Amino acid sequence: MPSQQLLLLFLLPLLLLLHPGNAQNPNPKLCSPDDQLSLLKFKSGVSDNTTTKVLSTWRPARDCCFHWKGVRCNLTTGAVTSLKLHCSQGLKLQGALSPALGFLPSLRVLELVGCKHINGTIPRNLQRLTQLQQLVLDDNNLEGELPSLLHRLSSLKNLSLSNNRLAGEIPRSLGTLLTLQSLDLSHNNFSGFIPKSIANLPALQNLDLSFNAFTGHLPVSFKKGLPALNSIDLSYNNLTLRTIPSWILHRKNLTDVNLAGLNLTGNLPEFPPNSTLRSLNVSNNEIRGEIPRNISNLQELETLDLSKNKIAGRIPSTLRLVEGLQVLDVSYNRLVGPIPRRLEMLNSLARVNFRNNKLCGRIPHGEFFSKRSARVYANNLCLCGLPLKPCSNIIP
């Protein structure tokens, strides 16, 4: 091969490397310019009053995908896919949510949590985020109504707005969010009826509407709807349920039920066999009658809270058959007789409360019961034995 050809083969890679079209940028910028602008508009509406100065990393000269705290991107397109800012981690933001957040078209996760100085309303522009899967705005100071156009978030899986000052009614249109798996509107000022359209959510697993001002009956559609429901919390509302809905305890796959503070009356229902319940809280109601002996059907139960009712009769010894029980609270009722000795067999017990009843007899032997605080046995008729005073010979 001629020497000129050999020289050309040697120089060709070097020439290609030095060609302007192939020169490598020493500081490539991946972040989408439009997304960066939207984030900067959000930043301009809030102030960061902490020493961590998280938002000080949000500088136009720096790539938002790699250097802006709380921001994540698609590393192929440069589009912002996640924005997570948690004030519980040392951040202290003050201001309002900018409508510019609605101009992040690839956003999948939006979390702004624990920022008590973030106020104002939820921007209507968030309806544009059709790829959004997680909208978590817990523990802020947001107010106003829930935008009805949120139903356009067709990919949404988790909507969590707890611990704000949101008010008004739940828009019926939320019942069209077919991918929604978790809905948490707890600890707000929502009112009105719970819309029956919520029962149309085929993927909903967790529903928490507690600590609001909802009124009226629970929609009949809930009885046959919500096929994926695992957890329901309706506690501390103004609902007119009257008694514990039988369908709740008979629902397959339901694991956690909280109906505390709903002015429920009537008796505890019979518990069905093969129950999947892990937690049942019906405290702070007006429930009467006795604890059913077939409470032993709740084989998966870990937490049972019957406190602050008007339940009478004895604690059934069949409770010993709920082998995984960890928390038992029957305080502030009208229970009589002894604490069943066979409860000693519940090796998983971690917390009990028997105070303010009419119980009488020897506290079960064993390290767990004898080492509880005396407060958990206080204000009964004649309980005795450790940690209380010794029993007399006439008490078995």
C-alpha positions in Angstrom: 0.0 0.0 0.0 1.4 3.4 -0.9 2.7 5.6 1.9 0.1 8.3 1.1 -2.8 5.9 1.7 -1.3 4.8 5.0 -1.0 8.4 6.1 -4.6 9.0 5.2 -5.9 6.0 7.1 -3.9 7.2 10.1 -5.2 10.8 10.0 -8.9 10.0 9.1 -10.1 9.2 12.7 -8.4 12.3 14.0 -10.0 14.5 11.3 -13.4 13.1 12.1 -12.9 13.8 15.8 -12.0 17.4 15.1 -14.8 18.0 12.7 -17.2 20.7 14.2 -20.2 18.5 13.8 -18.6 15.7 15.8 -16.9 17.7 18.5 -18.1 16.6 21.9 -19.5 19.3 24.2 -17.5 19.2 27.4 -20.6 20.1 29.4 -23.6 18.6 27.6 -27.0 19.9 28.9 -29.7 17.2 29.0 -32.5 19.1 30.7 -35.4 20.2 28.5 -35.3 24.0 28.2 -39.1 24.3 28.5 -39.2 22.1 31.6 -36.4 24.1 33.2 -38.3 27.3 32.5 -41.4 25.9 34.2 -39.5 24.8 37.2 -37.9 28.3 37.5 -41.3 29.8 37.4 -42.4 27.6 40.3 -39.2 28.6 42.1 -40.0 32.3 41.7 -43.3 31.8 43.5 -41.8 30.3 46.7 -39.0 31.1 49.0 -36.5 28.7 50.7 -35.9 29.9 54.3 -33.6 27.2 55.5 -29.9 26.7 55.8 -30.1 23.8 53.4 -31.2 26.1 50.6 -32.4 23.2 48.4 -33.7 25.6 45.7 -30.3 27.4 45.5 -29.2 24.4 43.5 -31.8 25.4 40.9 -29.6 27.6 38.8 -30.2 28.2 35.0 -26.5 27.5 34.3 -26.7 24.0 35.8 -28.4 21.0 34.3 -31.7 20.4 36.1 -31.5 16.7 35.5 -28.2 16.2 37.4 -27.7 19.2 39.7 -31.2 20.4 40.9 -32.2 18.7 44.1 -35.6 17.0 44.1 -35.7 16.8 40.3 -35.4 13.7 38.1 -35.5 13.3 34.3 -35.8 10.9 31.5 -32.1 10.4 30.6 -32.9 9.9 27.0 -35.2 12.9 26.3 -34.2 15.3 29.1 -37.9 15.7 30.1 -38.5 16.2 33.8 -40.4 13.1 35.2 -40.3 13.6 38.9 -40.4 16.5 41.4 -40.1 15.7 45.1 -39.7 18.3 47.8 -40.2 17.2 51.4 -40.1 20.0 54.1 -39.7 17.4 56.8 -36.2 16.9 55.5 -35.0 20.3 56.5 -36.6 22.3 53.7 -38.8 25.2 54.6 -40.8 26.6 51.6 -43.1 29.5 51.7 -45.5 30.6 48.9 -47.9 29.0 46.5 -48.0 26.4 43.9 -47.4 27.9 40.5 -49.6 27.0 37.5 -46.3 26.5 35.6 -46.2 23.0 37.2 -48.8 22.1 34.7 -46.3 22.6 31.9 -44.2 19.6 32.7 -45.8 17.3 30.2 -43.7 14.2 31.1 -44.1 14.5 34.9 -45.0 11.2 36.5 -44.4 12.1 40.2 -45.3 15.4 42.0 -44.7 15.3 45.7 -44.7 18.5 47.9 -45.1 17.3 51.5 -44.9 18.9 54.9 -44.6 22.5 53.9 -47.0 24.3 56.3 -46.2 27.7 54.7 -47.3 26.6 51.2 -50.8 27.9 50.8 -53.3 28.9 48.1 -55.2 26.6 45.9 -54.3 23.6 43.8 -53.7 25.0 40.3 -56.2 24.0 37.7 -53.3 23.7 35.2 -52.3 20.4 36.8 -55.1 18.8 34.7 -52.6 19.0 31.8 -50.3 16.4 33.4 -51.8 13.4 31.6 -48.8 11.2 32.5 -48.9 11.9 36.2 -49.1 8.8 38.4 -48.4 10.2 41.8 -49.9 13.5 43.1 -48.9 13.8 46.8 -49.5 17.2 48.5 -49.9 16.1 52.1 -49.3 18.2 55.2 -49.3 21.6 53.6 -51.7 24.6 54.0 -53.6 24.3 50.8 -57.2 25.6 50.7 -60.1 25.9 48.3 -61.9 23.2 46.5 -60.6 20.1 44.7 -60.4 21.0 40.9 -63.1 19.0 39.1 -60.8 18.8 36.1 -58.4 16.5 37.9 -60.3 13.7 36.3 -58.2 14.4 33.2 -55.2 12.9 35.0 -55.9 9.6 33.2 -52.7 7.9 34.4 -53.1 8.8 38.1 -52.5 6.0 40.6 -52.1 7.8 43.9 -54.0 11.0 44.9 -53.0 12.1 48.4 -54.0 15.5 49.8 -54.3 14.8 53.5 -53.7 17.4 56.2 -54.6 20.6 54.4 -57.5 23.0 54.6 -59.3 21.9 51.4 -63.0 22.2 51.5 -66.2 21.7 49.3 -67.5 18.5 47.9 -65.6 15.6 46.1 -66.2 16.1 42.4 -68.2 13.2 40.9 -65.7 13.2 38.0 -63.1 11.6 40.2 -65.0 8.4 39.6 -63.6 8.3 36.1 -60.0 7.8 37.3 -59.9 4.2 36.3 -56.2 3.7 37.2 -56.5 5.2 40.7 -55.2 2.8 43.4 -55.1 5.1 46.5 -57.3 8.1 47.4 -56.4 10.0 50.6 -58.4 13.1 51.4 -58.2 12.8 55.2 -57.8 15.7 57.7 -59.4 18.4 55.6 -62.7 20.3 55.6 -64.5 18.4 52.8 -68.3 18.2 53.2 -71.4 17.0 51.4 -72.2 13.5 50.3 -69.6 10.9 49.3 -70.3 10.6 45.5 -71.5 7.2 44.4 -69.2 7.4 41.4 -66.3 6.5 43.7 -67.6 3.0 43.6 -66.8 2.9 39.9 -63.0 2.9 40.6 -62.0 -0.7 39.6 -58.3 -0.4 40.8 -58.9 1.5 44.1 -57.2 -0.3 47.0 -57.0 2.3 49.7 -59.7 4.9 50.5 -59.2 7.4 53.4 -61.8 10.1 53.9 -61.3 10.4 57.7 -61.5 13.6 59.7 -63.7 15.6 57.4 -67.4 16.8 57.5 -69.0 14.3 55.1 -72.7 13.8 55.6 -75.4 11.4 54.5 -75.4 7.7 53.9 -72.6 5.6 52.5 -73.5 5.1 48.8 -75.3 1.8 48.2 -73.0 1.3 45.1 -70.1 0.7 47.5 -71.6 -2.7 48.4 -70.9 -4.2 45.0 -68.4 -1.7 43.7 -64.7 -1.2 44.5 -63.6 -4.8 43.8 -59.9 -4.1 44.6 -60.6 -2.4 48.0 -58.2 -3.4 50.8 -58.5 -0.5 53.2 -61.3 1.9 54.1 -61.2 4.7 56.7 -64.3 6.8 57.1 -63.7 7.8 60.7 -64.7 11.1 62.3 -67.2 12.3 59.8 -70.9 13.2 60.2 -72.2 10.2 58.2 -75.5 8.6 59.1 -74.4 4.9 58.9 -76.3 4.0 62.1 -74.8 0.5 62.3 -71.7 -1.2 61.0 -72.5 -2.0 57.3 -72.6 -5.8 57.0 -71.0 -5.7 53.6 -67.8 -4.2 55.0 -67.1 -7.2 57.2 -68.1 -9.7 54.5 -66.0 -8.1 51.8 -63.3 -10.4 50.5 -59.7 -9.0 50.6 -60.6 -6.2 52.9 -57.8 -5.9 55.5 -58.2 -2.6 57.3 -61.5 -1.0 58.5 -61.7 2.2 60.5 -65.2 3.4 61.5 -64.3 5.3 64.6 -66.3 8.4 65.7 -69.3 7.9 63.5 -72.1 7.6 66.1 -72.7 4.0 65.2 -75.3 2.2 67.3 -76.7 -1.4 67.5 -74.6 -4.5 68.2 -71.4 -5.8 66.9 -72.3 -8.1 63.9 -71.5 -11.7 63.7 -68.1 -12.2 62.1 -67.9 -14.3 58.9 -65.5 -17.2 58.6 -62.4 -16.8 56.5 -62.2 -13.1 57.2 -59.1 -11.3 55.8 -59.4 -8.4 58.3 -56.1 -7.3 59.9 -57.3 -4.2 61.6 -60.8 -3.2 62.9 -61.4 0.1 64.7 -65.0 1.0 65.7 -64.0 3.0 68.8 -65.8 6.2 70.0 -69.3 5.1 69.0 -72.5 4.1 70.7 -72.3 0.3 70.0 -74.1 -1.9 72.5 -74.5 -5.7 73.0 -71.7 -8.2 73.6 -68.6 -9.2 71.8 -69.6 -12.1 69.6 -68.0 -15.4 70.5 -67.3 -16.0 66.8 -64.8 -13.2 66.9 -62.4 -16.2 66.6 -63.3 -16.1 62.9 -61.0 -13.1 62.5 -58.0 -15.3 62.1 -55.8 -12.6 60.4 -56.7 -9.9 62.9 -53.8 -7.9 64.4 -55.5 -4.8 65.8 -58.9 -4.7 67.5 -60.1 -1.4 69.0 -63.6 -1.4 70.5 -62.9 1.3 73.1 -65.3 4.1 74.1 -68.6 2.3 73.4 -71.3 0.8 75.5 -70.4 -2.9 75.0 -71.4 -5.1 77.9 -71.1 -8.8 78.8 -67.9 -10.7 79.2 -64.7 -10.8 77.1 -65.1 -14.1 75.2 -62.5 -16.7 75.8 -62.6 -17.5 72.1 -60.5 -14.3 71.6 -57.5 -16.5 72.4 -57.9 -18.2 69.0 -57.0 -15.0 67.2 -53.3 -16.0 67.4 -51.8 -13.0 65.6 -53.5 -10.3 67.7 -51.1 -7.6 68.6 -53.3 -4.7 69.9 -56.4 -5.1 72.0 -58.3 -2.1 73.3 -61.7 -2.6 75.0 -61.4 0.4 77.4 -64.3 2.6 78.4 -67.1 0.1 78.0 -69.4 -1.9 80.3 -67.6 -5.2 80.3 -68.0 -7.5 83.3 -66.3 -10.6 84.6 -62.6 -11.5 84.5 -60.1 -11.0 81.8 -59.9 -14.5 80.3 -56.8 -16.3 81.5 -56.3 -18.0 78.2 -55.4 -14.7 76.6 -52.0 -15.6 78.0 -51.7 -17.8 74.9 -51.6 -14.7 72.6 -47.9 -14.5 72.2 -48.1 -11.7 69.7 -49.8 -9.2 72.1 -47.9 -5.9 72.3 -50.5 -3.5 73.7 -53.7 -3.9 75.7 -56.2 -1.6 77.4 -58.9 -2.8 79.8 -59.5 0.4 81.8 -62.8 1.9 82.8 -65.0 -1.2 82.7 -66.7 -3.4 85.4 -64.1 -6.2 85.2 -63.4 -8.3 88.2 -61.0 -11.1 88.9 -57.4 -12.0 88.7 -55.3 -10.5 86.0 -53.9 -13.3 83.8 -50.5 -14.6 84.9 -47.5 -14.3 82.7 -44.9 -11.7 82.1 -46.8 -9.7 79.5 -49.9 -9.0 81.5 -48.1 -8.5 84.9 -45.7 -6.0 83.4 -48.2 -3.7 81.9 -48.8 -0.3 83.4 -51.4 -0.3 86.1 -53.2 2.4 84.0 -54.4 -0.2 81.5 -56.4 -2.0 84.3 -57.6 1.2 86.2 -61.1 2.0 87.1 -62.6 -1.4 87.1 -64.7 -3.2 89.7 -62.3 -5.5 91.3 -59.3 -6.5 89.2 -56.3 -7.7 91.2 -52.9 -9.3 90.8 -49.8 -7.8 89.3 -49.4 -4.9 88.5 -52.4 -4.1 90.9 -52.8 -5.1 94.5 -52.7 -8.8 95.4 -55.9 -10.9 95.1 -57.7 -12.1 98.2 -58.4 -15.8 98.7 -62.0 -15.4 97.6 -61.1 -14.2 94.1 -60.3 -17.2 91.8 
